[in-house]
Amino acid sequence: MFATPTTRTVVEDLLHRIGHAEPEHIAELYAEPADWRLNWPEDEHGRTATPWIRHRATRADAADHYRDIAAHHVPGQAGTEIERILVDGEDAVVLGEIRLTARPTGRPYRARFALHLTVRNGLIVRHHVYEDTLAVVRAFAGGSGAG
């Protein structure tokens, strides 16, 4: 009999896959559909400089998200520090900090984040991101004081 992976196992697998930057492989962990939300103001979603910032619903959307991030950041100038993974049943919260460099401006930034995931039957059904949006906007706009 097949055992469903635990929430922690799926979350750790997701983080591992993100670290290897293979969008199709990452997307396999998401349910169809999945509730994917970002904490940006709605009128800022999908702006030209940050097209990955928008709500998603499908595995194809998830793969596109990771492709868009890669296309808009400088390769080899990225890092993520995971500080904690908190798990309660189907829900997990990942706390950490990303370090990236905006490709259009060359500006590096740091953004603290909380990622709320819900795992059901071994697949991610909720992906809600709360991050330092001001650091991202400043890096892509070329303004002062980025992260």
Backbone hydrogen bonds, N-H to C=O, Kabsch-Sander energy under -0.5 kcal/mol:
donor,donor_aa,acceptor,acceptor_aa,energy
10,V,6,T,-2.2
11,V,7,T,-2.6
12,E,8,R,-2.8
13,D,9,T,-2.2
14,L,10,V,-2.7
15,L,11,V,-2.4
16,H,12,E,-2.1
17,R,13,D,-2.7
18,I,14,L,-2.8
19,G,15,L,-2.1
20,H,16,H,-0.9
20,H,17,R,-0.6
21,A,18,I,-1.4
22,E,17,R,-0.9
25,H,22,E,-0.6
26,I,22,E,-2.2
27,A,23,P,-2.5
28,E,24,E,-1.1
29,L,26,I,-1.9
30,Y,27,A,-2.0
31,A,124,I,-2.7
34,A,57,A,-2.2
35,D,125,V,-3.0
36,W,34,A,-1.0
36,W,56,R,-1.5
37,R,35,D,-0.6
37,R,127,H,-2.1
39,N,129,V,-1.5
44,E,41,P,-2.3
45,H,41,P,-0.5
45,H,42,E,-1.3
46,G,50,T,-0.5
46,G,53,I,-3.1
47,R,44,E,-1.4
50,T,47,R,-1.0
53,I,50,T,-1.8
54,R,52,W,-1.4
56,R,36,W,-1.5
62,A,58,T,-2.1
63,A,59,R,-2.6
64,D,60,A,-2.4
65,H,61,D,-2.3
66,Y,62,A,-1.7
67,R,63,A,-2.0
68,D,64,D,-3.0
69,I,65,H,-2.2
70,A,66,Y,-1.9
71,A,67,R,-2.3
72,H,68,D,-1.4
72,H,69,I,-0.5
73,H,70,A,-1.0
74,V,101,T,-2.4
77,Q,74,V,-1.6
79,G,99,R,-2.2
81,E,97,E,-2.9
82,I,80,T,-0.6
83,E,81,E,-0.6
83,E,95,L,-2.8
84,R,95,L,-1.6
86,L,93,V,-2.9
88,D,91,D,-3.1
91,D,88,D,-2.0
92,A,117,L,-2.7
93,V,86,L,-2.5
94,V,115,L,-2.5
95,L,84,R,-2.7
95,L,93,V,-0.5
96,G,113,F,-2.0
97,E,81,E,-2.0
98,I,111,A,-2.6
99,R,79,G,-3.1
100,L,109,Y,-2.1
102,A,107,R,-2.7
103,R,72,H,-2.3
106,G,102,A,-2.6
109,Y,100,L,-3.1
111,A,98,I,-2.2
113,F,96,G,-2.6
114,A,130,Y,-2.6
115,L,94,V,-2.5
116,H,114,A,-0.5
116,H,128,H,-3.0
117,L,92,A,-2.9
117,L,115,L,-0.7
118,T,126,R,-1.7
119,V,90,E,-3.0
120,R,123,L,-2.9
123,L,120,R,-1.7
124,I,29,L,-3.2
125,V,118,T,-3.0
125,V,123,L,-0.6
126,R,118,T,-1.4
127,H,35,D,-2.9
128,H,116,H,-2.6
129,V,37,R,-2.3
130,Y,114,A,-2.7
132,D,112,R,-1.6
133,T,131,E,-1.8
136,V,132,D,-1.2
137,V,133,T,-2.7
138,R,134,L,-2.5
139,A,135,A,-1.9
140,F,136,V,-2.2
141,A,137,V,-2.2
142,G,138,R,-1.5
143,G,138,R,-1.1
